[in-house]
Amino acid sequence: MKAVESRAEVYLMALQSLSKAERETVVARLLEDRKLREDILDLALIQQRQGEPSRPFREYLAARGSRSRKK
């Protein structure tokens, strides 16, 4: 396990050991920080959409470019 993963595990265990009210307070404080909130929302979206089909970025750009030329 990498040091980052190990440290994250310690923080997660500490968070899980808190009461529900304490966990809610910690999460609310995290969400007060605009940059942290954006990161959390990005990570949640990535997790949520993980099973969706994907395509290469260049293919997306090519399709997007051809759509904009048709207008």
Backbone atoms as SQL, in Angstrom:
CREATE TABLE atoms (id INTEGER PRIMARY KEY, chain TEXT, resi INTEGER, resn TEXT, atom TEXT, x REAL, y REAL, z REAL);
INSERT INTO atoms VALUES
  (1, 'A', 1, 'MET', 'N', 0.842, -1.169, 0.000),
  (2, 'A', 1, 'MET', 'CA', 0.000, 0.000, 0.000),
  (3, 'A', 1, 'MET', 'C', 0.896, 1.245, 0.000),
  (4, 'A', 2, 'LYS', 'N', 0.582, 2.178, -0.891),
  (5, 'A', 2, 'LYS', 'CA', 1.349, 3.421, -0.984),
  (6, 'A', 2, 'LYS', 'C', 1.084, 4.296, 0.240),
  (7, 'A', 3, 'ALA', 'N', 1.996, 5.230, 0.500),
  (8, 'A', 3, 'ALA', 'CA', 1.861, 6.116, 1.651),
  (9, 'A', 3, 'ALA', 'C', 0.569, 6.932, 1.576),
  (10, 'A', 4, 'VAL', 'N', 0.218, 7.387, 0.382),
  (11, 'A', 4, 'VAL', 'CA', -1.012, 8.177, 0.220),
  (12, 'A', 4, 'VAL', 'C', -2.227, 7.330, 0.571),
  (13, 'A', 5, 'GLU', 'N', -2.255, 6.104, 0.094),
  (14, 'A', 5, 'GLU', 'CA', -3.377, 5.216, 0.383),
  (15, 'A', 5, 'GLU', 'C', -3.444, 4.891, 1.869),
  (16, 'A', 6, 'SER', 'N', -2.295, 4.683, 2.478),
  (17, 'A', 6, 'SER', 'CA', -2.235, 4.387, 3.902),
  (18, 'A', 6, 'SER', 'C', -2.765, 5.553, 4.727),
  (19, 'A', 7, 'ARG', 'N', -2.345, 6.741, 4.383),
  (20, 'A', 7, 'ARG', 'CA', -2.802, 7.937, 5.092),
  (21, 'A', 7, 'ARG', 'C', -4.305, 8.116, 4.899),
  (22, 'A', 8, 'ALA', 'N', -4.787, 7.900, 3.691),
  (23, 'A', 8, 'ALA', 'CA', -6.218, 8.022, 3.416),
  (24, 'A', 8, 'ALA', 'C', -7.012, 7.015, 4.246),
  (25, 'A', 9, 'GLU', 'N', -6.484, 5.824, 4.402),
  (26, 'A', 9, 'GLU', 'CA', -7.147, 4.795, 5.201),
  (27, 'A', 9, 'GLU', 'C', -7.263, 5.227, 6.661),
  (28, 'A', 10, 'VAL', 'N', -6.214, 5.842, 7.184),
  (29, 'A', 10, 'VAL', 'CA', -6.237, 6.327, 8.567),
  (30, 'A', 10, 'VAL', 'C', -7.324, 7.390, 8.725),
  (31, 'A', 11, 'TYR', 'N', -7.385, 8.333, 7.788),
  (32, 'A', 11, 'TYR', 'CA', -8.397, 9.391, 7.860),
  (33, 'A', 11, 'TYR', 'C', -9.808, 8.818, 7.741),
  (34, 'A', 12, 'LEU', 'N', -9.982, 7.859, 6.868),
  (35, 'A', 12, 'LEU', 'CA', -11.297, 7.250, 6.692),
  (36, 'A', 12, 'LEU', 'C', -11.728, 6.525, 7.960),
  (37, 'A', 13, 'MET', 'N', -10.823, 5.777, 8.557),
  (38, 'A', 13, 'MET', 'CA', -11.144, 5.072, 9.807),
  (39, 'A', 13, 'MET', 'C', -11.514, 6.073, 10.909),
  (40, 'A', 14, 'ALA', 'N', -10.772, 7.180, 10.978),
  (41, 'A', 14, 'ALA', 'CA', -11.081, 8.201, 11.980),
  (42, 'A', 14, 'ALA', 'C', -12.460, 8.794, 11.729),
  (43, 'A', 15, 'LEU', 'N', -12.782, 9.079, 10.479),
  (44, 'A', 15, 'LEU', 'CA', -14.091, 9.635, 10.140),
  (45, 'A', 15, 'LEU', 'C', -15.206, 8.653, 10.490),
  (46, 'A', 16, 'GLN', 'N', -14.995, 7.377, 10.183),
  (47, 'A', 16, 'GLN', 'CA', -16.005, 6.365, 10.462),
  (48, 'A', 16, 'GLN', 'C', -16.218, 6.163, 11.956),
  (49, 'A', 17, 'SER', 'N', -15.223, 6.470, 12.757),
  (50, 'A', 17, 'SER', 'CA', -15.351, 6.279, 14.203),
  (51, 'A', 17, 'SER', 'C', -16.158, 7.388, 14.877),
  (52, 'A', 18, 'LEU', 'N', -16.428, 8.474, 14.164),
  (53, 'A', 18, 'LEU', 'CA', -17.190, 9.584, 14.719),
  (54, 'A', 18, 'LEU', 'C', -18.682, 9.262, 14.751),
  (55, 'A', 19, 'SER', 'N', -19.399, 9.990, 15.592),
  (56, 'A', 19, 'SER', 'CA', -20.856, 9.848, 15.613),
  (57, 'A', 19, 'SER', 'C', -21.415, 10.439, 14.317),
  (58, 'A', 20, 'LYS', 'N', -22.672, 10.157, 14.041),
  (59, 'A', 20, 'LYS', 'CA', -23.294, 10.671, 12.822),
  (60, 'A', 20, 'LYS', 'C', -23.254, 12.199, 12.797),
  (61, 'A', 21, 'ALA', 'N', -23.559, 12.827, 13.913),
  (62, 'A', 21, 'ALA', 'CA', -23.545, 14.293, 13.978),
  (63, 'A', 21, 'ALA', 'C', -22.141, 14.834, 13.726),
  (64, 'A', 22, 'GLU', 'N', -21.137, 14.172, 14.264),
  (65, 'A', 22, 'GLU', 'CA', -19.757, 14.612, 14.053),
  (66, 'A', 22, 'GLU', 'C', -19.337, 14.444, 12.593),
  (67, 'A', 23, 'ARG', 'N', -19.727, 13.308, 11.984),
  (68, 'A', 23, 'ARG', 'CA', -19.408, 13.084, 10.561),
  (69, 'A', 23, 'ARG', 'C', -20.066, 14.148, 9.701),
  (70, 'A', 24, 'GLU', 'N', -21.325, 14.454, 9.976),
  (71, 'A', 24, 'GLU', 'CA', -22.039, 15.470, 9.206),
  (72, 'A', 24, 'GLU', 'C', -21.360, 16.830, 9.340),
  (73, 'A', 25, 'THR', 'N', -20.876, 17.137, 10.524),
  (74, 'A', 25, 'THR', 'CA', -20.186, 18.400, 10.747),
  (75, 'A', 25, 'THR', 'C', -18.887, 18.455, 9.951),
  (76, 'A', 26, 'VAL', 'N', -18.133, 17.365, 9.941),
  (77, 'A', 26, 'VAL', 'CA', -16.876, 17.319, 9.184),
  (78, 'A', 26, 'VAL', 'C', -17.160, 17.489, 7.698),
  (79, 'A', 27, 'VAL', 'N', -18.135, 16.762, 7.184),
  (80, 'A', 27, 'VAL', 'CA', -18.457, 16.853, 5.761),
  (81, 'A', 27, 'VAL', 'C', -18.946, 18.265, 5.417),
  (82, 'A', 28, 'ALA', 'N', -19.773, 18.839, 6.263),
  (83, 'A', 28, 'ALA', 'CA', -20.253, 20.199, 6.014),
  (84, 'A', 28, 'ALA', 'C', -19.085, 21.181, 5.961),
  (85, 'A', 29, 'ARG', 'N', -18.126, 21.006, 6.841),
  (86, 'A', 29, 'ARG', 'CA', -16.951, 21.895, 6.845),
  (87, 'A', 29, 'ARG', 'C', -16.133, 21.709, 5.577),
  (88, 'A', 30, 'LEU', 'N', -16.002, 20.474, 5.108),
  (89, 'A', 30, 'LEU', 'CA', -15.269, 20.218, 3.867),
  (90, 'A', 30, 'LEU', 'C', -15.960, 20.913, 2.697),
  (91, 'A', 31, 'LEU', 'N', -17.278, 20.861, 2.685),
  (92, 'A', 31, 'LEU', 'CA', -18.041, 21.441, 1.578),
  (93, 'A', 31, 'LEU', 'C', -18.050, 22.963, 1.596),
  (94, 'A', 32, 'GLU', 'N', -17.680, 23.568, 2.714),
  (95, 'A', 32, 'GLU', 'CA', -17.606, 25.032, 2.778),
  (96, 'A', 32, 'GLU', 'C', -16.478, 25.573, 1.908),
  (97, 'A', 33, 'ASP', 'N', -15.445, 24.790, 1.714),
  (98, 'A', 33, 'ASP', 'CA', -14.307, 25.200, 0.897),
  (99, 'A', 33, 'ASP', 'C', -14.662, 24.957, -0.568),
  (100, 'A', 34, 'ARG', 'N', -14.720, 26.017, -1.376),
  (101, 'A', 34, 'ARG', 'CA', -15.166, 25.917, -2.772),
  (102, 'A', 34, 'ARG', 'C', -14.350, 24.902, -3.574),
  (103, 'A', 35, 'LYS', 'N', -13.025, 24.936, -3.443),
  (104, 'A', 35, 'LYS', 'CA', -12.189, 24.023, -4.221),
  (105, 'A', 35, 'LYS', 'C', -12.381, 22.580, -3.778),
  (106, 'A', 36, 'LEU', 'N', -12.463, 22.359, -2.473),
  (107, 'A', 36, 'LEU', 'CA', -12.701, 20.997, -1.984),
  (108, 'A', 36, 'LEU', 'C', -14.066, 20.497, -2.437),
  (109, 'A', 37, 'ARG', 'N', -15.069, 21.385, -2.381),
  (110, 'A', 37, 'ARG', 'CA', -16.416, 21.004, -2.817),
  (111, 'A', 37, 'ARG', 'C', -16.410, 20.583, -4.283),
  (112, 'A', 38, 'GLU', 'N', -15.716, 21.348, -5.132),
  (113, 'A', 38, 'GLU', 'CA', -15.625, 20.989, -6.550),
  (114, 'A', 38, 'GLU', 'C', -14.936, 19.639, -6.728),
  (115, 'A', 39, 'ASP', 'N', -13.864, 19.412, -5.986),
  (116, 'A', 39, 'ASP', 'CA', -13.156, 18.126, -6.075),
  (117, 'A', 39, 'ASP', 'C', -14.057, 16.973, -5.644),
  (118, 'A', 40, 'ILE', 'N', -14.784, 17.168, -4.558),
  (119, 'A', 40, 'ILE', 'CA', -15.676, 16.121, -4.054),
  (120, 'A', 40, 'ILE', 'C', -16.764, 15.818, -5.077),
  (121, 'A', 41, 'LEU', 'N', -17.360, 16.864, -5.654),
  (122, 'A', 41, 'LEU', 'CA', -18.402, 16.660, -6.660),
  (123, 'A', 41, 'LEU', 'C', -17.849, 15.977, -7.912),
  (124, 'A', 42, 'ASP', 'N', -16.646, 16.357, -8.326),
  (125, 'A', 42, 'ASP', 'CA', -16.010, 15.711, -9.474),
  (126, 'A', 42, 'ASP', 'C', -15.791, 14.229, -9.207),
  (127, 'A', 43, 'LEU', 'N', -15.271, 13.912, -8.035),
  (128, 'A', 43, 'LEU', 'CA', -15.015, 12.509, -7.687),
  (129, 'A', 43, 'LEU', 'C', -16.308, 11.706, -7.608),
  (130, 'A', 44, 'ALA', 'N', -17.365, 12.312, -7.057),
  (131, 'A', 44, 'ALA', 'CA', -18.655, 11.634, -6.977),
  (132, 'A', 44, 'ALA', 'C', -19.212, 11.363, -8.368),
  (133, 'A', 45, 'LEU', 'N', -19.079, 12.330, -9.273),
  (134, 'A', 45, 'LEU', 'CA', -19.565, 12.164, -10.638),
  (135, 'A', 45, 'LEU', 'C', -18.780, 11.072, -11.367),
  (136, 'A', 46, 'ILE', 'N', -17.480, 11.067, -11.196),
  (137, 'A', 46, 'ILE', 'CA', -16.646, 10.029, -11.816),
  (138, 'A', 46, 'ILE', 'C', -17.064, 8.655, -11.316),
  (139, 'A', 47, 'GLN', 'N', -17.256, 8.531, -10.013),
  (140, 'A', 47, 'GLN', 'CA', -17.672, 7.253, -9.418),
  (141, 'A', 47, 'GLN', 'C', -19.028, 6.822, -9.960),
  (142, 'A', 48, 'GLN', 'N', -19.949, 7.776, -10.062),
  (143, 'A', 48, 'GLN', 'CA', -21.308, 7.489, -10.523),
  (144, 'A', 48, 'GLN', 'C', -21.330, 7.029, -11.978),
  (145, 'A', 49, 'ARG', 'N', -20.475, 7.603, -12.812),
  (146, 'A', 49, 'ARG', 'CA', -20.505, 7.319, -14.247),
  (147, 'A', 49, 'ARG', 'C', -19.482, 6.284, -14.686),
  (148, 'A', 50, 'GLN', 'N', -18.856, 5.621, -13.742),
  (149, 'A', 50, 'GLN', 'CA', -17.767, 4.705, -14.041),
  (150, 'A', 50, 'GLN', 'C', -18.163, 3.573, -14.998),
  (151, 'A', 51, 'GLY', 'N', -19.382, 3.109, -14.932),
  (152, 'A', 51, 'GLY', 'CA', -19.797, 1.989, -15.769),
  (153, 'A', 51, 'GLY', 'C', -20.278, 2.381, -17.152),
  (154, 'A', 52, 'GLU', 'N', -20.328, 3.658, -17.446),
  (155, 'A', 52, 'GLU', 'CA', -20.820, 4.110, -18.747),
  (156, 'A', 52, 'GLU', 'C', -19.782, 3.857, -19.837),
  (157, 'A', 53, 'PRO', 'N', -20.256, 3.649, -21.055),
  (158, 'A', 53, 'PRO', 'CA', -19.305, 3.456, -22.149),
  (159, 'A', 53, 'PRO', 'C', -18.485, 4.726, -22.394),
  (160, 'A', 54, 'SER', 'N', -17.303, 4.551, -22.916),
  (161, 'A', 54, 'SER', 'CA', -16.447, 5.704, -23.201),
  (162, 'A', 54, 'SER', 'C', -15.932, 5.607, -24.634),
  (163, 'A', 55, 'ARG', 'N', -15.300, 6.679, -25.059),
  (164, 'A', 55, 'ARG', 'CA', -14.677, 6.691, -26.380),
  (165, 'A', 55, 'ARG', 'C', -13.437, 7.568, -26.300),
  (166, 'A', 56, 'PRO', 'N', -12.528, 7.369, -27.227),
  (167, 'A', 56, 'PRO', 'CA', -11.300, 8.173, -27.211),
  (168, 'A', 56, 'PRO', 'C', -11.613, 9.663, -27.363),
  (169, 'A', 57, 'PHE', 'N', -10.838, 10.490, -26.694),
  (170, 'A', 57, 'PHE', 'CA', -11.051, 11.936, -26.708),
  (171, 'A', 57, 'PHE', 'C', -10.965, 12.496, -28.127),
  (172, 'A', 58, 'ARG', 'N', -10.019, 12.009, -28.920),
  (173, 'A', 58, 'ARG', 'CA', -9.878, 12.491, -30.307),
  (174, 'A', 58, 'ARG', 'C', -11.141, 12.191, -31.120),
  (175, 'A', 59, 'GLU', 'N', -11.757, 11.042, -30.864),
  (176, 'A', 59, 'GLU', 'CA', -12.999, 10.690, -31.559),
  (177, 'A', 59, 'GLU', 'C', -14.112, 11.669, -31.174),
  (178, 'A', 60, 'TYR', 'N', -14.185, 12.007, -29.897),
  (179, 'A', 60, 'TYR', 'CA', -15.161, 12.996, -29.430),
  (180, 'A', 60, 'TYR', 'C', -14.939, 14.346, -30.114),
  (181, 'A', 61, 'LEU', 'N', -13.684, 14.786, -30.151),
  (182, 'A', 61, 'LEU', 'CA', -13.373, 16.070, -30.770),
  (183, 'A', 61, 'LEU', 'C', -13.738, 16.077, -32.254),
  (184, 'A', 62, 'ALA', 'N', -13.482, 14.970, -32.935),
  (185, 'A', 62, 'ALA', 'CA', -13.812, 14.886, -34.356),
  (186, 'A', 62, 'ALA', 'C', -15.320, 14.986, -34.562),
  (187, 'A', 63, 'ALA', 'N', -16.094, 14.294, -33.731),
  (188, 'A', 63, 'ALA', 'CA', -17.551, 14.340, -33.845),
  (189, 'A', 63, 'ALA', 'C', -18.064, 15.736, -33.500),
  (190, 'A', 64, 'ARG', 'N', -17.493, 16.344, -32.517),
  (191, 'A', 64, 'ARG', 'CA', -17.894, 17.683, -32.104),
  (192, 'A', 64, 'ARG', 'C', -17.570, 18.696, -33.204),
  (193, 'A', 65, 'GLY', 'N', -16.414, 18.544, -33.815),
  (194, 'A', 65, 'GLY', 'CA', -16.012, 19.443, -34.882),
  (195, 'A', 65, 'GLY', 'C', -16.922, 19.326, -36.090),
  (196, 'A', 66, 'SER', 'N', -17.322, 18.115, -36.427),
  (197, 'A', 66, 'SER', 'CA', -18.185, 17.943, -37.591),
  (198, 'A', 66, 'SER', 'C', -19.573, 18.478, -37.327),
  (199, 'A', 67, 'ARG', 'N', -20.043, 18.428, -36.082),
  (200, 'A', 67, 'ARG', 'CA', -21.353, 18.987, -35.741),
  (201, 'A', 67, 'ARG', 'C', -21.350, 20.501, -35.843),
  (202, 'A', 68, 'SER', 'N', -20.257, 21.117, -35.378),
  (203, 'A', 68, 'SER', 'CA', -20.213, 22.584, -35.391),
  (204, 'A', 68, 'SER', 'C', -20.074, 23.116, -36.817),
  (205, 'A', 69, 'ARG', 'N', -19.488, 22.372, -37.728),
  (206, 'A', 69, 'ARG', 'CA', -19.358, 22.819, -39.116),
  (207, 'A', 69, 'ARG', 'C', -20.672, 22.738, -39.856),
  (208, 'A', 70, 'LYS', 'N', -21.607, 21.861, -39.398),
  (209, 'A', 70, 'LYS', 'CA', -22.900, 21.704, -40.042),
  (210, 'A', 70, 'LYS', 'C', -23.828, 22.875, -39.750),
  (211, 'A', 71, 'LYS', 'N', -23.561, 23.625, -38.676),
  (212, 'A', 71, 'LYS', 'CA', -24.450, 24.719, -38.269),
  (213, 'A', 71, 'LYS', 'C', -24.284, 25.923, -39.122);
